Amino acid sequence: MAKRIWRNLEHQLAPRVREALGAKSRIWLGFSGGGDSVLLADVLNRLQGPLRFELELLHVHHGSEVKSSLRDQMAEFAVRWSERHKLPIRVVRHEPGALQGELACREFRWKVFREGVSSDEILALAHHAQDLLETRLLRLWRGTGAQGLQSMSILRGRVFRPMLDIGKRQIQRELHQRQLEFFQDPENENLAMDRNWIRHVLLKSLDQRRPGSVHALARSLDLILRELPAQKFEPSRALDLSNTPPARKSAVLSLWMQGLGARNLSQSRVEEVLKCLHSERPVHRTVAGLQIVINAQQVRLL
């Protein structure tokens, strides 16, 4: 493998990659072909030789649409890019038909990630600082509690987000300096999607009203999280809330569900579970991707 020059970003991320890998030797990168994943692919490609790991790309195709070939174009771009940079790629396509809606596509992606990445491998994702802020604002909008703001972290289990504290402007600057080609998805401009509205309308309006306010908002949310009591659960399939004070049950339940990998957990979903705690008969629910049974102040993962 030809030696590739490290830039500042490689030096910044190399210690994180070492820590995430531990004794593991393979990283799968969720690769859409957009600018963020293209930049992370370039960085990891430069690091894989010196840090002695194998890098493979994983592209999730959400199914071909009748009126549009956009998803096919994205997959074709991802394959061409990987061939040009001599990186192996796996494309997983939803069959039959096309998935519609953010939630359905996200659920399918995570299904592919869970099934495609083994316990002795790492899944890298190219989420960055603005993605984190947008996710936190979405959760606030949906009624989350303070615990729900924790959302993403740089390393959680096998999921590795090395660019989570990297700003979007730095990413754009790196893409330009490295002269990296990437796929521009027009759906990212669709204001009917809540995340896009937050990105293009809310955050831009805040910065126009008071320059620097978006950075200040992100910092405020970070400070709020730092002030939360440090409480973690050891992996457990059951939670007994019988001796937990009523005022703490919501926070404890939220932490437990997040520890088990709950996705898009809002306060309303937590309260849905709390309402079933006094049931005399077991109540089966699927909440935030978790299949649970609730009965007599206990919640158990199925």
C-alpha positions as CSV (number, residue, x, y, z in Angstrom):
1,M,0.0,0.0,0.0
2,A,1.4,3.4,-1.0
3,K,2.2,5.7,1.8
4,R,-0.5,8.4,2.2
5,I,0.3,11.8,3.8
6,W,-1.4,12.6,7.1
7,R,-3.0,15.9,7.5
8,N,-4.0,17.7,10.7
9,L,-7.3,15.8,10.8
10,E,-5.5,12.4,10.6
11,H,-3.3,13.4,13.6
12,Q,-6.5,14.6,15.4
13,L,-8.4,11.4,14.9
14,A,-5.7,8.8,15.1
15,P,-5.7,8.5,18.9
16,R,-9.5,8.0,18.8
17,V,-9.2,5.3,16.2
18,R,-6.6,3.4,18.3
19,E,-8.8,3.6,21.3
20,A,-11.9,2.4,19.5
21,L,-10.1,-0.5,17.8
22,G,-8.5,-1.9,20.9
23,A,-7.7,-5.5,19.8
24,K,-10.1,-5.3,16.8
25,S,-8.7,-5.2,13.3
26,R,-11.6,-4.2,11.0
27,I,-13.6,-1.0,10.6
28,W,-16.8,-0.8,8.6
29,L,-17.7,2.7,7.5
30,G,-21.3,3.6,6.9
31,F,-20.8,5.2,3.5
32,S,-23.6,7.2,1.8
33,G,-21.2,9.0,-0.6
34,G,-22.1,12.4,0.9
35,G,-19.4,14.8,1.9
36,D,-19.2,13.7,5.5
37,S,-18.7,10.0,4.8
38,V,-16.4,10.7,1.9
39,L,-14.1,12.8,4.2
40,L,-14.1,10.1,6.9
41,A,-13.4,7.4,4.3
42,D,-10.4,9.4,3.1
43,V,-9.1,9.9,6.7
44,L,-9.5,6.3,7.6
45,N,-7.9,5.2,4.4
46,R,-4.8,7.2,5.2
47,L,-4.8,5.7,8.8
48,Q,-5.4,2.0,8.1
49,G,-1.9,1.2,7.0
50,P,0.0,2.8,9.9
51,L,-2.6,1.7,12.5
52,R,-2.9,-1.8,11.1
53,F,-6.6,-2.2,10.5
54,E,-8.8,-3.1,7.5
55,L,-11.3,-0.6,6.2
56,E,-14.5,-1.6,4.3
57,L,-17.3,0.6,3.2
58,L,-21.0,-0.3,3.8
59,H,-23.6,1.4,1.6
60,V,-27.3,1.0,2.5
61,H,-29.7,1.3,-0.5
62,H,-33.2,2.1,0.7
63,G,-34.8,0.6,-2.4
64,S,-35.4,1.8,-5.9
65,E,-38.1,4.4,-6.4
66,V,-40.6,4.3,-9.3
67,K,-40.3,8.0,-10.3
68,S,-36.7,8.6,-9.3
69,S,-33.3,6.9,-9.8
70,L,-31.7,9.1,-7.0
71,R,-31.0,6.1,-4.7
72,D,-29.5,4.1,-7.6
73,Q,-27.3,7.1,-8.5
74,M,-26.1,7.3,-4.9
75,A,-25.2,3.6,-4.9
76,E,-23.4,3.8,-8.2
77,F,-21.4,6.8,-7.0
78,A,-20.5,5.0,-3.8
79,V,-19.2,2.0,-5.8
80,R,-17.3,4.2,-8.3
81,W,-15.7,6.1,-5.4
82,S,-14.6,3.0,-3.6
83,E,-13.1,1.5,-6.8
84,R,-11.2,4.8,-7.5
85,H,-9.8,4.7,-4.0
86,K,-9.2,1.0,-4.0
87,L,-11.5,0.3,-1.0
88,P,-13.8,-2.7,-0.7
89,I,-17.5,-1.9,-0.5
90,R,-20.7,-3.9,0.4
91,V,-24.0,-2.6,-0.9
92,V,-27.1,-3.8,0.9
93,R,-30.4,-3.1,-0.9
94,H,-33.9,-3.0,0.5
95,E,-36.1,-5.5,-1.3
96,P,-38.8,-5.4,-2.5
97,G,-39.6,-1.8,-3.3
98,A,-38.5,1.5,-1.8
99,L,-38.7,2.6,1.8
100,Q,-40.5,5.9,2.5
101,G,-40.0,8.3,5.4
102,E,-37.0,9.1,7.7
103,L,-38.0,6.6,10.4
104,A,-38.4,3.6,8.0
105,C,-35.0,4.3,6.3
106,R,-33.2,4.8,9.6
107,E,-34.7,1.5,11.0
108,F,-33.5,-0.4,7.9
109,R,-30.0,1.2,8.1
110,W,-29.6,0.1,11.7
111,K,-30.9,-3.4,10.9
112,V,-28.2,-3.6,8.2
113,F,-25.5,-2.3,10.6
114,R,-26.4,-4.7,13.4
115,E,-26.5,-7.7,11.1
116,G,-23.5,-6.7,9.0
117,V,-21.0,-5.7,11.7
118,S,-19.8,-8.5,14.0
119,S,-19.0,-8.2,17.7
120,D,-15.2,-8.1,16.9
121,E,-15.5,-5.3,14.4
122,I,-16.2,-1.5,14.6
123,L,-18.9,0.5,12.8
124,A,-17.7,4.0,12.0
125,L,-20.3,6.8,11.2
126,A,-19.5,10.3,10.0
127,H,-21.8,12.2,12.3
128,H,-20.3,15.6,13.2
129,A,-21.0,18.5,15.7
130,Q,-23.9,20.0,13.8
131,D,-25.6,16.5,13.4
132,L,-25.3,16.2,17.2
133,L,-26.9,19.6,17.8
134,E,-29.7,18.9,15.3
135,T,-30.5,15.5,16.9
136,R,-30.7,17.1,20.4
137,L,-33.0,19.8,19.1
138,L,-35.2,17.2,17.4
139,R,-35.5,15.4,20.7
140,L,-36.3,18.5,22.6
141,W,-39.0,19.3,20.0
142,R,-40.4,15.8,20.6
143,G,-40.5,16.3,24.3
144,T,-37.4,14.5,25.6
145,G,-36.0,14.9,29.2
146,A,-32.5,15.9,30.0
147,Q,-31.3,12.3,29.7
148,G,-32.5,12.1,26.1
149,L,-30.1,14.9,25.1
150,Q,-27.2,12.5,25.5
151,S,-28.1,11.0,22.1
152,M,-24.8,10.3,20.3
153,S,-21.3,9.8,21.7
154,I,-17.9,9.4,20.0
155,L,-17.7,5.7,21.1
156,R,-20.5,3.6,22.4
157,G,-20.1,-0.1,22.2
158,R,-19.2,-1.0,18.6
159,V,-20.5,2.4,17.2
160,F,-17.7,4.9,16.6
161,R,-18.3,8.5,15.6
162,P,-14.8,10.0,15.4
163,M,-15.9,13.4,13.9
164,L,-18.6,14.1,16.5
165,D,-16.9,17.3,17.7
166,I,-15.8,18.4,14.3
167,G,-17.7,21.4,12.9
168,K,-19.4,21.4,9.5
169,R,-17.2,24.3,8.3
170,Q,-14.1,22.4,9.0
171,I,-15.5,19.4,7.1
172,Q,-16.3,21.6,4.1
173,R,-12.8,23.1,4.2
174,E,-11.2,19.7,4.3
175,L,-13.2,18.4,1.4
176,H,-12.1,21.4,-0.7
177,Q,-8.4,21.2,0.3
178,R,-8.3,17.4,-0.4
179,Q,-10.3,17.9,-3.7
180,L,-12.6,15.1,-2.8
181,E,-15.7,14.4,-5.0
182,F,-18.9,13.6,-3.2
183,F,-22.6,13.0,-3.9
184,Q,-24.9,15.9,-3.3
185,D,-28.3,14.6,-2.3
186,P,-31.1,17.1,-3.2
187,E,-33.2,15.6,-0.4
188,N,-31.0,17.4,2.1
189,E,-32.7,20.6,0.9
190,N,-36.2,19.3,1.4
191,L,-37.7,21.5,4.2
192,A,-40.6,19.0,4.7
193,M,-38.1,17.0,6.7
194,D,-37.8,18.2,10.3
195,R,-34.0,17.9,10.4
196,N,-33.6,19.9,7.2
197,W,-35.9,22.6,8.5
198,I,-33.8,22.8,11.7
199,R,-30.6,23.0,9.7
200,H,-31.7,25.4,6.9
201,V,-34.3,27.6,8.7
202,L,-34.0,27.5,12.5
203,L,-30.3,27.5,12.9
204,K,-29.6,29.9,10.1
205,S,-32.2,32.3,11.5
206,L,-30.6,32.1,15.0
207,D,-27.2,32.9,13.6
208,Q,-28.6,35.8,11.5
209,R,-30.4,37.2,14.5
210,R,-27.4,36.9,16.7
211,P,-24.1,35.7,15.2
212,G,-22.5,32.9,17.2
213,S,-25.8,31.8,18.8
214,V,-25.7,28.3,17.2
215,H,-22.3,27.6,18.8
216,A,-23.6,29.1,22.1
217,L,-26.7,26.8,21.9
218,A,-24.6,23.7,21.3
219,R,-22.3,24.7,24.2
220,S,-25.2,25.3,26.6
221,L,-26.6,21.8,25.9
222,D,-23.1,20.3,26.5
223,L,-23.0,22.1,29.9
224,I,-26.4,20.9,30.9
225,L,-25.3,17.3,30.2
226,R,-22.2,17.7,32.2
227,E,-24.2,18.8,35.2
228,L,-26.4,15.6,35.1
229,P,-25.4,13.1,37.8
230,A,-23.2,10.4,36.4
231,Q,-25.3,7.2,36.5
232,K,-24.7,4.2,34.3
233,F,-26.2,0.8,34.2
234,E,-24.4,-2.5,33.8
235,P,-25.9,-4.4,30.9
236,S,-29.0,-6.1,32.3
237,R,-32.1,-7.4,30.7
238,A,-34.4,-6.4,33.6
239,L,-35.0,-3.3,35.6
240,D,-36.8,-3.3,39.0
241,L,-38.3,0.2,39.8
242,S,-40.2,-0.9,42.9
243,N,-37.8,0.9,45.3
244,T,-37.1,3.9,43.0
245,P,-38.6,7.2,44.2
246,P,-41.5,8.3,41.9
247,A,-39.6,11.5,40.9
248,R,-36.6,9.5,39.7
249,K,-38.4,6.7,37.8
250,S,-38.5,8.5,34.5
251,A,-34.8,9.3,34.5
252,V,-33.8,5.8,35.7
253,L,-35.9,4.1,33.0
254,S,-34.6,6.4,30.3
255,L,-31.0,5.6,31.2
256,W,-31.7,1.9,31.3
257,M,-33.4,1.9,27.9
258,Q,-30.6,4.0,26.3
259,G,-28.1,1.6,27.7
260,L,-29.8,-1.2,25.9
261,G,-29.6,0.8,22.6
262,A,-33.0,2.5,22.4
263,R,-33.3,4.7,19.4
264,N,-35.1,8.1,19.1
265,L,-36.3,7.8,22.7
266,S,-38.6,10.6,23.6
267,Q,-40.1,11.5,27.0
268,S,-43.6,10.5,25.7
269,R,-42.3,7.0,25.0
270,V,-40.8,6.8,28.5
271,E,-44.1,7.9,30.0
272,E,-45.9,5.3,27.9
273,V,-43.8,2.6,29.7
274,L,-44.3,4.2,33.2
275,K,-48.1,4.1,32.8
276,C,-47.9,0.3,32.5
277,L,-45.9,-0.3,35.6
278,H,-49.0,-0.9,37.8
279,S,-50.5,-3.4,35.4
280,E,-51.5,-6.7,37.1
281,R,-50.9,-8.6,33.8
282,P,-47.7,-8.4,31.7
283,V,-47.9,-5.7,29.0
284,H,-45.9,-6.3,25.8
285,R,-44.6,-3.2,24.0
286,T,-42.1,-2.2,21.3
287,V,-40.6,1.1,22.4
288,A,-37.8,2.9,20.6
289,G,-36.8,-0.3,18.9
290,L,-36.8,-2.4,22.1
291,Q,-39.2,-5.3,22.7
292,I,-40.1,-5.2,26.4
293,V,-42.6,-6.6,28.9
294,I,-43.9,-4.5,31.7
295,N,-45.5,-5.8,34.9
296,A,-45.6,-5.0,38.7
297,Q,-42.9,-2.2,38.7
298,Q,-40.5,-4.2,36.5
299,V,-39.5,-3.8,32.9
300,R,-37.8,-6.7,31.1
301,L,-36.2,-6.9,27.7
302,L,-37.4,-9.8,25.5
